Amino acid sequence: MDKETQRIDELTPALTGHGGGVPALTVTPTGDTIITGGQDANLRIWTMPHRRVFVSEAPLTLPVTDRTGDVVATGSYDSVVRLWHVDEGGWSRVGEVELARPLGGGYMSALSPSGEVLATAATSGGSVELWNVADPAAPRRLGGPLALSTRFTSVLEFGPEGTTLVTGNDDYSVQLWDLSDPAAPKPWGDPLGGPTNLVRHAAISPDGHSLVATSADGRIYAWDITDRSAPRSVSVTEGHSAGVNGASFAPDSSILVTGGDDHQVVVWDRDDTGGFVARDTTLRGHTGTVYSVSVSPDGEHVVSGSDDGTVRLWDVSDPEGMRAVGGPITDTGVGRWQVMFHPNGTVIAAGGDGVLRTWSLDPDTVVERIAPQPQGSSANSCRDSGYRFPATRCAERQDARCLVETFLPFGGGGGVDGDAAAHTECAGSVCTEFDGADRDVQFGARKRTRHTDRAAVDAARRRFPPLQ
């Protein structure tokens, strides 16, 4: 239930996994964990989504944040762009911009790094409006609308200094704007051409040197914009085999990630000339168009959203060993998942149902949520165990082998490095951690291989050190 709107909606998908009926179920007092007991003699512990934020009755567009992550703007296929304050206590709506209802589309937004200037544009095209949102409770329009020669707007992004904005045109070009005075934007020279079909997205690197545009023609186009008044086209290798959609830079600007109509995520390295070279390995797993991608704050992971209903996580830290990190974070969705990494490393996914969902991928945070140390409790060891756990962490069953799986996201059969954030195997009162080897686990009629999340296990070991 959304406390503000009193809206009740179903958390999907259903929690499947037991090999029979589920006669026992309880919810922890904090409301963030469900424990189920099945007729298959298994206990399973499921963690709820880190947070769900109801935004709109309409599908959402890509959320955007300021440099710190304190302010988030959300657009949707209604006529309101909403502003949120985000901190450890959660999300609170602090303002909104009400706009004219668009004809056959919604609104997208861009937020300056300082969080003081908001750009809004209808996806049905025509113009961009700029707003002073230094006081998000009282947005103030800056000048008149910035007219665009476009019927469809999908390109809207600020540069890292906050005084550059990039937009797209129907003639397959992109335009840089000088926002030194946001009330009176001026174009930085002529539009930049090259694409032979609609420009779908554009991104400016965090160091401000590179501009990249993705196109429906199946290519990306790049320019060195170190001198905004004299952009220079740079080389780009082949990468996708169909139209290209979302694009995102790593924080150090060294890599670019794109998603395409070919269901693939492609990682590109920026070379010494400022050009982009696609890595030999493409990231495959989606069965639908990849509409959005985002690189984590540490530059080692990528999250991708698709119209196949899934949000997936990828490890790109090793160019020679890029891989999917387990199954999908979630495998249910309506419409196109629009995803981003928050500056604190949390995954934010905007859904077609008007709800934002977030997942923390930090192992210490996950362990704390799953197995918090009770205040004042003493740590006991299970007999013959090599690790010290609070006694309540062990499943006390003398008559059957018990597999306790603590799942990172809610449902969806996915998580960091496989479904399980940590595995503990209990036989009677004996507890041992899995050694990291892949395990085949029967899920009803499905048999799937689980991979132990080594980062989560390491975090658990830090929390529950070996007995001395």
Backbone torsions as a table, in degrees:
resi	resn	phi	psi	omega
1	MET	NA	132.6	173.4
2	ASP	-80.6	118.1	-173.7
3	LYS	-63.5	-32.8	-176.9
4	GLU	-75.8	-43.9	-175.8
5	THR	-97.8	-9.0	-175.4
6	GLN	60.7	23.9	179.3
7	ARG	-81.8	134.8	176.0
8	ILE	-112.7	127.2	174.7
9	ASP	-141.1	154.9	-174.3
10	GLU	-74.9	136.7	173.0
11	LEU	-86.1	114.9	-178.3
12	THR	-119.4	158.9	0.3
13	PRO	-80.2	176.0	175.5
14	ALA	-64.1	153.4	179.6
15	LEU	-83.3	98.0	-179.4
16	THR	-103.1	151.0	178.7
17	GLY	158.4	-34.3	179.0
18	HIS	-68.6	146.4	-179.5
19	GLY	-90.4	30.5	179.8
20	GLY	178.6	-157.7	178.8
21	GLY	-68.5	166.2	179.8
22	VAL	-123.5	86.7	-175.8
23	PRO	-79.8	-12.9	-175.9
24	ALA	-129.3	133.2	179.1
25	LEU	-152.3	138.0	174.0
26	THR	-145.9	155.5	177.0
27	VAL	-115.5	134.3	-179.9
28	THR	-66.4	156.8	-178.7
29	PRO	-57.0	-29.3	179.8
30	THR	-75.7	-15.4	177.5
31	GLY	79.7	5.6	-176.2
32	ASP	-107.3	4.8	-178.9
33	THR	-140.6	138.2	175.1
34	ILE	-117.0	134.9	177.2
35	ILE	-116.8	126.7	-179.6
36	THR	-121.7	144.0	175.1
37	GLY	-119.3	126.8	-174.2
38	GLY	-108.5	163.5	175.4
39	GLN	-69.0	-9.1	175.7
40	ASP	-85.1	11.3	179.5
41	ALA	66.7	22.7	177.4
42	ASN	-110.2	143.8	167.6
43	LEU	-105.0	140.7	175.0
44	ARG	-132.4	138.7	179.7
45	ILE	-113.7	122.2	-175.0
46	TRP	-116.2	130.3	176.0
47	THR	-96.4	139.3	180.0
48	MET	-74.7	166.5	176.0
49	PRO	-56.2	143.8	179.8
50	HIS	-54.9	-39.6	176.5
51	ARG	-164.0	145.2	173.5
52	ARG	-126.7	128.9	-176.7
53	VAL	-122.3	114.0	175.4
54	PHE	-74.5	127.4	-176.5
55	VAL	-112.5	-49.9	-170.8
56	SER	-155.1	161.2	171.0
57	GLU	-77.7	-9.3	-175.6
58	ALA	-107.3	159.7	176.2
59	PRO	-58.0	151.1	-177.1
60	LEU	-98.3	150.1	169.3
61	THR	-95.5	-177.5	-174.2
62	LEU	-64.9	122.8	175.1
63	PRO	-70.9	154.3	-179.5
64	VAL	-134.6	155.8	-177.6
65	THR	-134.7	161.3	172.6
66	ASP	-81.1	-176.1	-174.4
67	ARG	-62.3	-38.2	-175.9
68	THR	-85.2	-21.3	-174.8
69	GLY	88.0	2.0	179.9
70	ASP	-69.5	-30.4	-177.5
71	VAL	-120.0	132.7	176.1
72	VAL	-126.3	137.0	175.2
73	ALA	-111.9	137.5	179.3
74	THR	-125.5	126.5	172.7
75	GLY	-104.5	165.6	-178.5
76	SER	-159.0	-178.9	178.4
77	TYR	-89.3	35.6	164.8
78	ASP	-119.0	-156.9	-174.1
79	SER	-112.1	23.6	-176.8
80	VAL	-129.4	131.9	168.2
81	VAL	-104.3	122.7	-173.4
82	ARG	-103.8	145.7	-179.8
83	LEU	-113.9	136.4	-175.0
84	TRP	-128.6	143.9	168.7
85	HIS	-100.6	131.1	-175.9
86	VAL	-122.0	127.8	173.2
87	ASP	-148.1	-170.6	-177.1
88	GLU	-62.8	-22.9	179.9
89	GLY	-79.6	-11.3	177.8
90	GLY	126.9	-160.9	-178.3
91	TRP	-106.1	132.4	175.3
92	SER	-134.0	131.3	-179.6
93	ARG	-76.5	126.3	-174.5
94	VAL	-116.6	-6.1	179.6
95	GLY	179.3	171.9	177.3
96	GLU	-158.5	157.1	175.7
97	VAL	-117.7	116.7	178.7
98	GLU	-91.1	129.5	-174.2
99	LEU	-124.8	168.0	176.5
100	ALA	-65.8	139.8	-179.7
101	ARG	-63.6	124.6	-176.8
102	PRO	-73.0	156.7	178.0
103	LEU	-89.7	105.5	175.6
104	GLY	70.0	29.9	179.3
105	GLY	-162.3	-161.3	179.5
106	GLY	-135.3	-158.3	179.4
107	TYR	-124.0	137.2	170.6
108	MET	-110.5	164.0	-175.6
109	SER	-144.1	161.1	172.9
110	ALA	-140.0	144.2	-177.0
111	LEU	-123.4	131.5	179.3
112	SER	-65.6	154.3	-178.5
113	PRO	-55.0	-32.9	179.0
114	SER	-75.1	-15.7	-176.9
115	GLY	78.9	9.8	-175.6
116	GLU	-97.7	-19.2	-179.3
117	VAL	-123.3	129.2	178.1
118	LEU	-113.4	133.1	173.6
119	ALA	-110.0	134.2	178.3
120	THR	-127.6	146.5	178.7
121	ALA	-151.9	138.5	175.1
122	ALA	-74.6	138.8	178.4
123	THR	-65.5	-19.7	176.4
124	SER	-81.4	3.2	168.4
125	GLY	84.0	179.7	175.2
126	GLY	115.6	-48.5	-175.6
127	SER	-165.0	165.2	172.9
128	VAL	-119.6	138.1	174.2
129	GLU	-114.2	140.6	180.0
130	LEU	-111.1	140.4	-174.6
131	TRP	-133.2	139.4	170.5
132	ASN	-85.5	114.0	-178.7
133	VAL	-119.7	28.3	175.7
134	ALA	-56.4	-35.9	168.5
135	ASP	-107.8	95.6	-173.6
136	PRO	-62.4	-19.9	178.8
137	ALA	-75.9	-14.2	-178.3
138	ALA	-139.0	68.8	179.3
139	PRO	-60.1	142.5	-178.0
140	ARG	-129.4	125.9	-178.5
141	ARG	-65.1	137.5	179.1
142	LEU	-105.5	105.7	178.4
143	GLY	66.5	-166.7	179.2
144	GLY	-90.5	174.7	179.0
145	PRO	-61.5	143.8	176.7
146	LEU	-90.7	104.4	-173.5
147	ALA	-68.7	137.2	178.3
148	LEU	-121.3	149.0	176.1
149	SER	-92.2	64.2	-176.8
150	THR	-148.2	143.4	174.0
151	ARG	-94.6	-18.5	-178.9
152	PHE	-134.8	122.7	-179.5
153	THR	-105.7	121.7	174.4
154	SER	-133.9	-0.4	-177.7
155	VAL	-117.0	116.7	179.0
156	LEU	-161.5	108.0	-176.0
157	GLU	-155.0	140.1	175.1
158	PHE	-88.4	151.7	169.3
159	GLY	-81.3	168.9	-173.5
160	PRO	-66.7	-23.2	179.7
161	GLU	-86.7	-10.7	176.8
162	GLY	84.6	-1.4	-178.6
163	THR	-111.3	8.9	176.1
164	THR	-123.6	135.9	176.4
165	LEU	-128.7	141.5	176.8
166	VAL	-117.7	137.0	177.3
167	THR	-131.7	168.3	179.3
168	GLY	-114.7	162.6	179.5
169	ASN	-128.2	158.8	179.5
170	ASP	-67.7	-16.9	179.2
171	ASP	-86.3	18.8	176.0
172	TYR	71.4	23.9	178.6
173	SER	-112.6	168.9	173.2
174	VAL	-123.7	153.1	-176.6
175	GLN	-127.9	131.2	172.4
176	LEU	-92.6	138.9	180.0
177	TRP	-121.3	141.5	175.9
178	ASP	-92.1	114.3	-180.0
179	LEU	-108.1	31.1	176.5
180	SER	-53.7	-37.6	169.6
181	ASP	-117.3	97.5	-174.6
182	PRO	-63.2	-15.1	176.6
183	ALA	-81.7	-11.2	-179.4
184	ALA	-143.3	70.7	-178.6
185	PRO	-62.8	146.2	177.5
186	LYS	-130.4	140.9	178.7
187	PRO	-69.9	140.9	171.7
188	TRP	-86.9	88.4	177.0
189	GLY	69.8	-160.8	-176.7
190	ASP	-81.6	161.1	174.5
191	PRO	-59.5	152.2	-179.3
192	LEU	-99.1	119.5	-177.6
193	GLY	-102.8	178.6	-179.8
194	GLY	143.9	-51.5	178.7
195	PRO	-59.9	150.1	180.0
196	THR	-111.0	10.0	174.6
197	ASN	-152.6	-178.4	-173.5
198	LEU	-53.9	133.3	173.2
199	VAL	-80.8	123.4	-173.9
200	ARG	-99.0	-26.5	-177.6
201	HIS	-159.6	157.2	173.6
202	ALA	-144.1	149.2	179.9
203	ALA	-142.4	140.3	175.0
204	ILE	-107.3	132.0	-176.5
205	SER	-64.8	151.5	179.8
206	PRO	-59.0	-26.2	177.5
207	ASP	-85.6	-2.2	175.6
208	GLY	80.1	3.4	-174.8
209	HIS	-90.2	-25.0	-172.1
210	SER	-120.5	140.8	169.8
211	LEU	-120.3	130.6	178.7
212	VAL	-125.5	137.0	174.8
213	ALA	-122.2	136.0	175.7
214	THR	-101.7	149.0	-173.0
215	SER	-135.1	154.8	174.6
216	ALA	-67.7	-9.8	179.0
217	ASP	-80.9	1.1	176.1
218	GLY	91.2	9.1	-178.7
219	ARG	-126.6	165.2	166.8
220	ILE	-113.4	153.1	-178.5
221	TYR	-127.2	140.5	-173.1
222	ALA	-137.0	149.0	178.4
223	TRP	-137.3	145.6	168.4
224	ASP	-85.5	116.6	-176.2
225	ILE	-115.7	28.5	176.9
226	THR	-53.6	-42.3	171.1
227	ASP	-100.5	103.4	-175.4
228	ARG	-58.6	-28.5	-177.1
229	SER	-83.1	-9.4	-178.9
230	ALA	-142.3	67.0	178.8
231	PRO	-60.6	146.5	-178.8
232	ARG	-124.3	124.2	178.8
233	SER	-66.5	139.3	179.5
234	VAL	-124.6	163.9	-174.5
235	SER	-76.5	149.0	176.2
236	VAL	-140.6	131.3	179.8
237	THR	-80.1	173.9	173.0
238	GLU	-67.7	151.6	179.4
239	GLY	-149.7	-63.8	-178.7
240	HIS	-93.4	159.5	177.9
241	SER	-108.8	5.5	177.9
242	ALA	-153.4	-176.6	-176.1
243	GLY	-52.1	146.2	-177.6
244	VAL	-109.0	138.3	-175.6
245	ASN	-112.9	-103.3	-174.2
246	GLY	-69.2	156.4	177.7
247	ALA	-146.4	144.9	-179.6
248	SER	-152.4	138.3	176.8
249	PHE	-95.4	151.1	167.7
250	ALA	-70.5	154.4	-178.3
251	PRO	-55.9	-30.3	179.8
252	ASP	-91.1	5.6	175.7
253	SER	69.9	6.3	-174.7
254	SER	-79.3	-26.4	178.7
255	ILE	-129.2	154.0	175.6
256	LEU	-123.6	143.5	177.7
257	VAL	-126.3	137.6	179.9
258	THR	-133.2	155.9	175.2
259	GLY	-126.0	148.5	-172.0
260	GLY	-138.7	175.5	176.1
261	ASP	-66.6	-15.7	179.6
262	ASP	-83.0	9.5	176.4
263	HIS	73.3	12.0	-174.2
264	GLN	-111.9	155.2	169.2
265	VAL	-110.5	126.9	-177.8
266	VAL	-115.0	135.1	177.2
267	VAL	-108.0	131.5	-177.6
268	TRP	-119.3	138.4	173.0
269	ASP	-98.5	136.2	174.9
270	ARG	-85.3	125.8	-176.8
271	ASP	-90.3	-176.8	-175.1
272	ASP	-65.9	-21.2	180.0
273	THR	-88.9	-3.2	-176.3
274	GLY	91.6	-1.6	177.7
275	GLY	-81.1	175.4	-175.5
276	PHE	-126.7	131.6	-177.9
277	VAL	-120.1	122.2	-179.8
278	ALA	-72.2	136.6	175.3
279	ARG	-68.5	152.0	-175.6
280	ASP	-62.0	-35.0	-178.3
281	THR	-90.8	128.5	171.7
282	THR	-101.8	152.8	-176.4
283	LEU	-94.4	115.0	-175.1
284	ARG	-116.9	145.8	-179.7
285	GLY	166.2	-34.3	176.2
286	HIS	-69.6	148.2	176.3
287	THR	-112.8	11.9	176.6
288	GLY	-141.6	-179.3	-180.0
289	THR	-61.3	134.5	175.7
290	VAL	-91.4	111.7	-174.7
291	TYR	-94.2	-26.7	-175.6
292	SER	-145.7	148.0	177.8
293	VAL	-142.3	156.8	176.9
294	SER	-153.5	143.3	179.7
295	VAL	-99.9	138.9	-177.8
296	SER	-67.6	159.2	-179.9
297	PRO	-57.5	-28.1	178.5
298	ASP	-89.4	-1.3	177.6
299	GLY	75.0	6.8	-174.0
300	GLU	-100.6	-15.6	-177.4
301	HIS	-130.9	156.6	177.4
302	VAL	-130.0	139.5	171.8
303	VAL	-113.5	141.6	-178.1
304	SER	-133.5	145.0	179.4
305	GLY	-123.2	141.3	-173.0
306	SER	-136.7	166.8	173.4
307	ASP	-86.0	8.2	173.8
308	ASP	-84.9	4.9	178.4
309	GLY	90.5	1.3	-175.1
310	THR	-114.3	152.3	166.3
311	VAL	-117.3	125.8	-175.0
312	ARG	-121.5	152.9	179.9
313	LEU	-117.1	140.3	-176.7
314	TRP	-132.9	143.8	174.3
315	ASP	-97.8	117.4	-178.6
316	VAL	-117.6	16.9	-174.3
317	SER	-68.0	-31.1	-179.9
318	ASP	-110.5	111.2	-178.4
319	PRO	-55.7	-28.1	-178.7
320	GLU	-91.6	-6.8	-175.8
321	GLY	-137.7	38.0	178.4
322	MET	-66.2	144.1	-174.3
323	ARG	-158.9	161.2	171.4
324	ALA	-71.8	141.6	176.3
325	VAL	-96.5	88.0	179.8
326	GLY	69.1	-157.4	177.9
327	GLY	-83.3	-172.1	180.0
328	PRO	-62.4	146.5	170.5
329	ILE	-61.4	-40.6	170.7
330	THR	-145.7	149.2	179.9
331	ASP	-124.7	26.1	173.2
332	THR	-130.4	140.0	179.7
333	GLY	-171.9	157.0	177.8
334	VAL	-115.8	123.3	-179.4
335	GLY	75.9	-144.1	-174.7
336	ARG	-100.1	124.9	172.4
337	TRP	-72.8	127.2	175.2
338	GLN	-110.3	116.9	-168.8
339	VAL	-122.6	154.8	175.1
340	MET	-158.0	154.3	168.6
341	PHE	-90.2	128.9	170.1
342	HIS	-71.9	151.8	178.7
343	PRO	-55.3	-20.8	177.8
344	ASN	-87.3	4.2	177.4
345	GLY	94.5	-2.9	177.8
346	THR	-75.6	140.9	174.4
347	VAL	-84.5	129.7	175.6
348	ILE	-115.0	127.8	179.2
349	ALA	-126.1	124.7	179.1
350	ALA	-100.4	127.4	-172.6
351	GLY	-106.9	168.5	177.1
352	GLY	-72.8	-7.9	177.9
353	ASP	-94.6	7.7	177.9
354	GLY	80.4	13.5	-177.8
355	VAL	-116.1	135.9	171.2
356	LEU	-91.3	137.2	175.0
357	ARG	-124.5	142.4	179.9
358	THR	-129.1	148.5	176.5
359	TRP	-135.6	132.1	172.6
360	SER	-87.8	132.4	-179.8
361	LEU	-107.6	8.2	179.3
362	ASP	-78.9	120.2	-175.8
363	PRO	-56.9	-40.1	-178.9
364	ASP	-64.5	-38.5	177.7
365	THR	-65.1	-42.7	179.7
366	VAL	-62.3	-47.0	-179.8
367	VAL	-60.6	-41.2	-179.7
368	GLU	-62.8	-38.6	179.3
369	ARG	-72.1	-37.8	-174.9
370	ILE	-79.9	-43.5	-173.5
371	ALA	-135.1	66.6	-179.9
372	PRO	-65.5	143.5	177.2
373	GLN	-73.9	115.2	179.4
374	PRO	-59.9	138.2	-178.2
375	GLN	-64.7	129.1	178.2
376	GLY	78.8	2.2	-178.4
377	SER	-81.3	155.5	176.6
378	SER	-105.3	145.3	-179.3
379	ALA	-85.8	130.2	175.5
380	ASN	-117.7	160.2	177.3
381	SER	-110.4	143.3	170.4
382	CYS	-71.8	148.7	-179.6
383	ARG	-54.8	135.1	176.2
384	ASP	65.8	13.5	-179.2
385	SER	-85.7	144.6	176.6
386	GLY	-87.1	-4.1	-177.1
387	TYR	-129.0	148.4	-178.8
388	ARG	-95.6	118.8	179.0
389	PHE	-122.6	152.5	165.6
390	PRO	-56.8	143.3	-174.2
391	ALA	-58.0	-30.8	-178.4
392	THR	-69.1	-12.9	-179.1
393	ARG	-78.0	-15.8	-175.4
394	CYS	-97.4	134.7	177.3
395	ALA	-82.1	112.1	-175.5
396	GLU	-87.2	93.3	177.1
397	ARG	-132.3	120.3	-179.7
398	GLN	-90.1	-16.2	-169.6
399	ASP	-107.2	-4.5	-176.5
400	ALA	-156.3	153.6	174.7
401	ARG	-76.9	135.2	-174.8
402	CYS	-121.9	127.5	175.6
403	LEU	-109.2	115.8	178.6
404	VAL	-101.9	120.2	179.1
405	GLU	-114.2	123.8	177.3
406	THR	-103.3	108.5	-171.5
407	PHE	-87.4	136.6	-177.9
408	LEU	-70.9	-62.7	176.6
409	PRO	-89.7	175.7	178.7
410	PHE	-87.6	114.2	175.5
411	GLY	62.6	-162.2	174.5
412	GLY	76.2	-5.4	177.0
413	GLY	61.6	32.6	-178.3
414	GLY	-144.7	170.2	178.6
415	GLY	174.9	-169.8	179.1
416	VAL	-74.6	118.8	179.1
417	ASP	56.1	46.5	-177.8
418	GLY	106.3	175.2	-174.8
419	ASP	-66.3	-37.0	-169.7
420	ALA	-89.1	132.2	174.5
421	ALA	-79.2	-28.1	174.3
422	ALA	-159.3	149.9	179.2
423	HIS	-121.8	135.5	172.6
424	THR	-132.7	124.3	-179.0
425	GLU	-102.6	126.8	-178.2
426	CYS	-121.1	128.5	172.5
427	ALA	-126.4	110.0	-169.1
428	GLY	64.3	-121.0	179.0
429	SER	-109.6	16.8	-177.8
430	VAL	-96.8	123.7	-178.2
431	CYS	-117.5	128.6	174.8
432	THR	-137.5	145.3	176.8
433	GLU	-84.4	147.8	173.2
434	PHE	-59.9	151.2	-175.2
435	ASP	-88.4	4.3	179.9
436	GLY	100.0	-6.3	178.7
437	ALA	-73.7	151.8	177.4
438	ASP	-66.1	142.7	-179.6
439	ARG	-127.6	137.7	172.2
440	ASP	-87.8	124.0	-177.5
441	VAL	-122.3	132.5	-178.9
442	GLN	-83.9	123.8	177.1
443	PHE	-117.3	90.4	-177.0
444	GLY	60.2	-122.4	-179.8
445	ALA	-85.9	-4.1	-176.0
446	ARG	-105.9	137.0	174.2
447	LYS	-112.4	120.5	-175.1
448	ARG	-129.9	150.9	179.0
449	THR	-88.4	127.9	177.5
450	ARG	-101.0	146.1	176.7
451	HIS	-119.1	126.8	177.5
452	THR	-66.4	133.4	176.6
453	ASP	-80.4	104.6	-173.9
454	ARG	-64.3	-33.7	179.1
455	ALA	-65.2	-41.2	179.3
456	ALA	-67.7	-38.9	178.0
457	VAL	-63.9	-42.3	177.7
458	ASP	-60.1	-40.8	178.8
459	ALA	-64.4	-40.0	178.4
460	ALA	-64.0	-39.2	179.5
461	ARG	-66.2	-35.9	176.0
462	ARG	-63.4	-37.5	-177.2
463	ARG	-75.3	-37.7	-178.2
464	PHE	-121.7	81.1	-173.2
465	PRO	-67.3	158.0	177.6
466	PRO	-60.2	148.6	176.1
467	LEU	-67.3	139.6	178.5
468	GLN	-95.0	NA	NA
